[in-house]
Amino acid sequence: MKRDLVSFADLTREQADRLFDLAVRLKADLRAGRAHAELSQRTLALLFHKPSLRTRLSFEVAMTQLGGTSIFITDREIGIGSREPVQDVARVLSGYVDGIMVRTFDHALAEDLARHGSVPVINGLTDWLHPCQILADLLTMREAGIAFDGAVVTYVGDGNNVANSWIEAAGLYRLTVRIACPEGYDPDPKLVARINAAGVGSVEIHRSPAEAAAGADVLYTDVWASMGQEAEREKRLPIFRSYQINEALVARAKPTAIVLHCLPAHRGEEITEDVIEGPRSRVFPQAENRLHAQKAVLFELLAGQGAAPAKSAPAKRKAGAPRR
């Protein structure tokens, strides 16, 4: 049976733990020059409605490093939902490629692709969720020595897709996720209620960033106006002015706390220059971890459930030597 990653609802805790273990191993192999080719002859379709730096490059590089290939497709080329219905596109793509990554606006489109496609579908971002980003963020926490269970993650800013995926993460791990946002910019209330009712982690909504940051293990932020909200930017600036990660806010977190940002960053708005470039920042290792976390996802979904990476040979080996 094929598996998808449209939301964290597609993952059990055991599966998520395995992804992190695999990401750590694949990252170490890359550092050591050990090559992988488990996705040789596999192709990933990259379907984009929204532009991206990290999503496109991380998925393309991930496929290359695992021995596969990728094809970048814009909606201008296929007109999904207009020129052709979603179900037809899903079926056609399933006949050509081994997996589909979609970065789009409407979350229902990603769900429809998964419903009608016969190959794995990965959510590279929708207006409602961004699961691949949070996988990279959790991997960054793990590398910083922050245990997931019992950790306090404080998200400061708009209750957007990234905030929603952090809330979903509290359904996998015993995280306390505090969302500090202005009134009227809350994350999905039904999602908050569902995760709190599940009794794994907990979600809190705060109006005071200082209150939410007290004793936190992670301080996290995103731009105040995401893609598709550019027309609201001038309206949002004064509303979000106090929802900034700065040195004063960092001082309220734990001394061992780290600062994360999913990028792109508007320095001087949601985060100050001294914080993003400061000693607590893990923003750029976090960005790199998109590659390693997604390599693990691609391996799991495209190479076969439960498969383990082959013992890979160093990049330099004797000509003709068999790859184990």
LINCOR-V808564 format. One line per field, one symbol per residue. burial: I if it has 24 or more other ideal C-beta (glycine too) atoms within 12 Angstrom, else O. A space follows every 10 residues. Layout:
burial: ???
This chain:
burial: OIIIIIIIII IOOOIIOIII OIIIIIIOII OOOIIIIIIO OIIIIIIIII OIOIIIOIII IIIIIIIIII IIIOIOOIOI OOOOOIOOII OIIIOOIIII IIIIOIIOII IIIIOIIIII IIIIIIIIII IIIIIIIIII IIIIOIOIOO IIIIIIIIII IIIIIIIIII IIIOIIIIII IIOOIIIIOO IIOOIOOOOI IIIIIIOOII OIIIOIIIII IIIIIIIOOO OOOOOIOOOI OIIIIIOOII OIIIOOIIII IIIOIIOOII IIOOIIOOOI IIIOIIIIII IIIIIIIIII IIIOOOOOIO OIOOOOOOOO OOOO
